[in-house]
């Protein structure tokens, strides 16, 4: 696939009251045409500042922004205006004009373009149908639910047939059911229209539902990036692992176990482990294998399997009764089967390598 957006060594620095604040530090990313690319991080990580350099709402202090093989840092004001027509933007709080109805809100970005009045009207109706708001053309924002308002915002962002759509926390103000509906709509837009989506969020579950690639940001830097499958199956940083754990309930299960005296006060040869496995390894009868090969009795305390990019990923929390030498053999055996074994320390409610 062709690289559509290339960010090369981007820095964004703010000078406030004689203090220098680095919002983005030496970030390089390549986003291919047709990607649904997620940028995840907690508040203050720099993700919103980073994506604003894509449409020059924010000028980088250093680095290059290459879009469709053109360095936009060299663009004139006229070229920047043309660039922005090719990049749609949706926000957390919709930014609709309350005095205009749905049709008028969607029509607004086309005002001043060379598109004929008839084609504008046709385009507006097509977008209303696309986002599932047929029959509500004359409704005003005050008459709509949060999810419906975001659908209008998405239609408005698509008014000029952009090749790139930036979503800045677009689902953060929505309930879980509405969030999933909006994400399914964005997925349709990505697949059916071929629009490249750059999505900013603090929720890894949103990334998992929509994106094929992800970058994790912390303190202005990208600490990890890759395909969704790569990052979910083998996270390199604790921050990424923490984000992933919010999507699979493992962290909640560990916290629950930490409140149960029976699990906190296990004997020396009874231990809790987390097993993480991927692909064909999810088909292996692991618990039976441990007993037949090592005589180790393992009880399943918690488990789930989910599909990332159509590949199964599994997580188990198990209690194993075995001595240290046997545990070492078990770990080596499981590693050969691409099953990762991690000791669970309930004293600090966290997992760490045994």
N, C-alpha and C positions, 0 to 999 in steps of 0.2 A: 504493500500500500504506500501511497505517496504521503510524505510528511507535509501536513497542512500548516501547523503552527510549531515553530521552533523558538524556544526561549533559551538564550545562550548567556550564561553567567550574569543573570539579572540581579542587580542590587536596587533597592529603593530605600533612600535615607531621608528622614525628616529632621529638620532643625527647629526645635521648639524651646524658646526661652534659654538660648545659649547651650542647649543640650542636644546631642546628636542621637537620634533613635533609628536603628536599622530594622525596618519592617520586613525586608526581604534581603537575604544574604546569599549571593553566588548560586542562584537557582538555575539549573538547566533542565529543560523538559522537551521531549518531542511528541507531538500529538498528531496522529495520522488521520487522513481524511476518512470520515465514517466512524471514528472512535466515539465511544461514550466514556469520557475520561473524568474520573473522580479525583478531587483534591480534598483530602480530609484532614482535619486538625481541630484542636480546641480553640476557643476564643482567644484572639491575640496571636495566633500562629503565623499570620501573614498571608493566608490563603486568598482573602478578598482583595488585598492590595496587589497580590501577584496577578490575578486574572484581569484586573483593571488595566494592566499594561498591554493586554491583547488588543483592546480597542482604543487605547491611548486616553482613557479616562484618567490614567495615571502615567506620567512620564517616568521611565526608569532612570535612576541616577547613574547606572552603568549597565552595560550588556546590550545585546541585540534582540529584537523581536522580529522574527522572519515569518511572514504569512504568505503562503502561496509563492514562495521563493523571492519575496520582496521585503527589503529592510524598511519597516514602517517608521523607524526613527528618522529616516530621510524624507518622509512624506511632507508635502505642503499642507496647509490647512484645508484646501479643497480636496486633496487626496484623502486626508483623514476623515472628512465628512462622507466621502464615497465609501471608505472602508467601513464606517459605522453602519451604513445601510446594509452591508453584507453580514453584519453581526447582530443577532437578536439578543436581548437581555431580559431575563425575568428575575424578579426580586421577591424577598420574603413577604413584604407587605403590599404586593400587587401593583401599587402606584397607578391605579386607575383614576380617570377624571370623573368625579361623582356627578357632575352636571351633564355628562354625556351618556347615552345608552350604549349597549353592547356594540351595535353596528358602528356608532360614531367613535368609540374607543379604538376599535380595530382599524377603522378607516384612517385615523389620524396620522400614522406614520407615512401614509401614501400621499398626503397632501403636499403639493409642490413637486411631485414626480411627474414624469412624462406619461404615466399610465392614464388612459382615457377613463372618463367617468363610468362608462359601461363596464369596462374591465375591472375597475376598482370595486364596483358593486358585486360583480361576479366573484372576485377574489375574497371579499368579505364573507359572502354566503358560503363559499367553499370552506373557509377557515372555521366558521361557526359550526358547520356540519362536522368537520374534522375533530373539533374539540368536544363534540357532543352537546351543543347548546341550541340545537335547532328548535325553533318555536319561542325562543327567549330573546329574539333580536332587539326588541324594543324595551327590554328590561334595563333598569338602572342598577349600578353597583349596590346600592342600599337594599335592593330586592333580592340579592344573590347570597348564597352561602360562601364560606371561605374557599371551598374547593371550586365552586363555579367562578368566583372572581379570579382564581389562579388560571382557570381554563381561558378566560378572556385575556388575561395577561400573556399567556402562551400564544394565543391566536394573534394578538397585537404584535408580539415579537417576531412572528413569522410573516407579517404582512408584506414585506418587501422581498420575499423568497431568499432569506439569508442562507449562507452556506455553513455558518457557525452559530450556535446558540449557547449562551452563557447562562447558567442557572446559579444564582447566589442565594443559597439557603431557601430555595423556593418552596420547600415543604415543611419548614420549621414551625410555621404557625398553624399547621393542619393536624387533625386527629389521625391516628394510625390507618384507619380504613380509607380516608380521603387521600392520605399520603400515598398509599399503594395504588389508588386509582390514577393519581397524577403521574406517578412513576411509570405505570403501564402506558399512559398516553405519551410520555416522553420517549419511551422505548419504541412505540409505533412510529413516532416522528423520526427517530434515529434510523430505524430499519427501512421504513417505507419511503421516506423522503431523502435519505442519505445525508441528513444534516449532522455535522459533527457537534457533539455536545460536550461542553466543559462544565462540570458540576462541582460546586463548592458546598461542603456540608461538614457538620461535626458528628454526623451519624453514619457509622460504617454500614449499618443495615440498609441505608439508602443507596450507598455505593454498591453493595452486594446485589441489590434488586435491579439496578440499571446498567452499571458500568462494565466495560471489558478490561479497563486498566485503572490503576489508582496510584496516587502519590500521597504520602503521609508527611505532613508538615509540622514542625515544632520550632518555636522561637525564630521564625523567618527562614528556616532551612528545610529542604526536603531530606528527610532521614531515611526514606525507603520508597521505592517505586517498582512497578512491574505489572504484569497481568494479574487480574483478580485471583486466578488459580494459584499463581506463584506466591503471591503475598499471603493468601489465606492458608495455603498448605505449608508454607515455610517462612513465617515472619522472622525478620532479622533483628528487630528491636523490641524492647519491652513495651514501648508506646504502641506499636502496631499490634502486638499481642493483646494489650488492654482493649484496644478498639475492637478487635475481632471477638474477644470474649463477650462484648456487649451484644453480639448477634446470635450467640449460641447457648446462652444461659449457663455456661460452665462456671463463670464467676459467681453467679447467684447460687448455684448448687454448692460450691465450695464454702461460701459464706453461711449457708444453711447448715452444712456439716460442722462448721466451726462452733455452732451454737449447741451442738449435740454432744453431751458428755461422753457417750459411748465411743464416738470417733476421736475425740480429743485424747482420751485415756487408753489408747490401744497399747497392747503389749509390745515388747521389743521386736518380736518377729511378725507382728501385724502392722502393715503399712498401707497407706492410701496412695494410689497412683492415678495419674491421668494418662490415658493412651490416646494418641492422635494418629490417624491413619488415613490413607488416600487411595482412590482408584481401586484396583483389584484386591488390594490388601483388606478392603472392607468385606470381602467375601470369605476371608479365612476364619475358621472357627477358633478364635484366639483362646477363649476361656478353656475349651476342651483341650487344646494343644498344651496349655500350661500344666494341666493336671496329668495328661498322658506322658509328656516328656520329662517333667520335673517334679511331679507329685505335689505341685503347688495348688492349693485350693484358692480360687479367686471368686469373690462375690461382686456382682455388678451393682453399684450404688446409683449410678446415673449414666444415661447414654443418649446420644442423638446422632443421626446421619442427615446431612443436607447435601444438596447438589450445587456446586459452583461451576459454571460453564459446562454443565452436563456431566461433571465428574463428581462422584460421591466422596465426601469428606466425613470422617467419623470421629467422635469424641466419646470416650468412656471414662468414668471414674470407677475404679475397682479397689477392693480391699484384698490384699494378698497376704497369705500366711506362709512365710518362707524365711530361711536364714540368709545372711549376707552373701555367702558364696553362691547360693542358688539364685538370688536376685541378680547377681552379676551375670550369671549364665542366661537368665531370662532376658535381661536387657540386650545382650549380644545377639541372642536368637531373634528377638523382635526387630532389632535394627536391620538384620538381613532381610526381613520381610517388609521393610519401609514402614515400620510401626514405631513411633517415638514414645518412649516411656519417661514420664517425669514424676518425681516425688512431690506429693502435696504436703506442705507444712501448714497445718491448721493453726499453729501458734501465731503466724502472721498473715493467715488467710491468703497465701500465695503459693504458686507453683515454682519449683526450681529444679534444675537438673540434679538427678541423683548422683 
